[in-house]
Amino acid sequence: MLGGLIVGLLVGWFISMFGVNDLLIQGFSELTGIIISNAGFYTIFAIMGAVGGALNNCKK
């Protein structure tokens, strides 16, 4: 689970180098009406990574 969290943060950091984070933040805002910051962006990726890591551990 911790490994998934770290991977999620690294993926978020990598795609933010290309400006994709601004695109995803704006898309999230338009779909949900909730405005998030870069911290929220990284939190979402960390949670997705942690859930993915936990599901991966459950399969084993």
N, C-alpha and C positions, 0 to 999 in steps of 0.2 A: 504494500500500500504506500509506504514511504517512497519507494522507488518510482511508483506511478506518479506521485505528487511531484517529484523532482523532474521526471520526464515531461509532465504537463507544463511546468514552469519553463523548462528549456525550449519546448515547442513554442510556447507563447513568446519567449524572448527572441527566438529565431525568426518567427514571422513578423515580429514588430520591427526587425531591422529593415524590412522591405515596405513598411508602412501599411501592412495589412491590418494591423490593430485598429487604425482609424476607420477603416472600411467596416470591420466587424462591429466596432463600437457604434458607429452610425446605423448599421443595419439592425443591431439589437435594439437601439433606441426607436427606430421606426416600427419594428415589429411589436414591441412590447409597450412602448411609451415610457419606459424607464431609462433615465440617463445614467450611464456608468462612466467612471473615469478609467485611467490606465490601471489603477490598483484593482478596480473591479474586473477588468479584463484579465489580469493575471490571476485573480482569485477564481474566476470561472474556469480558466485552464487548469489551475491547480486542483480544483474539485473534480473536474473531468478526468484528470490523470489519476487521482486517488481512487475514484470509483472504478476506472479501468484496471488499475493495479489490483484492487480488491477482487474484482470479478475474475481477473486472470489467476489470482491465488486460489479462488474457490474452485476453478476448473481442475486444478492439479490435485 
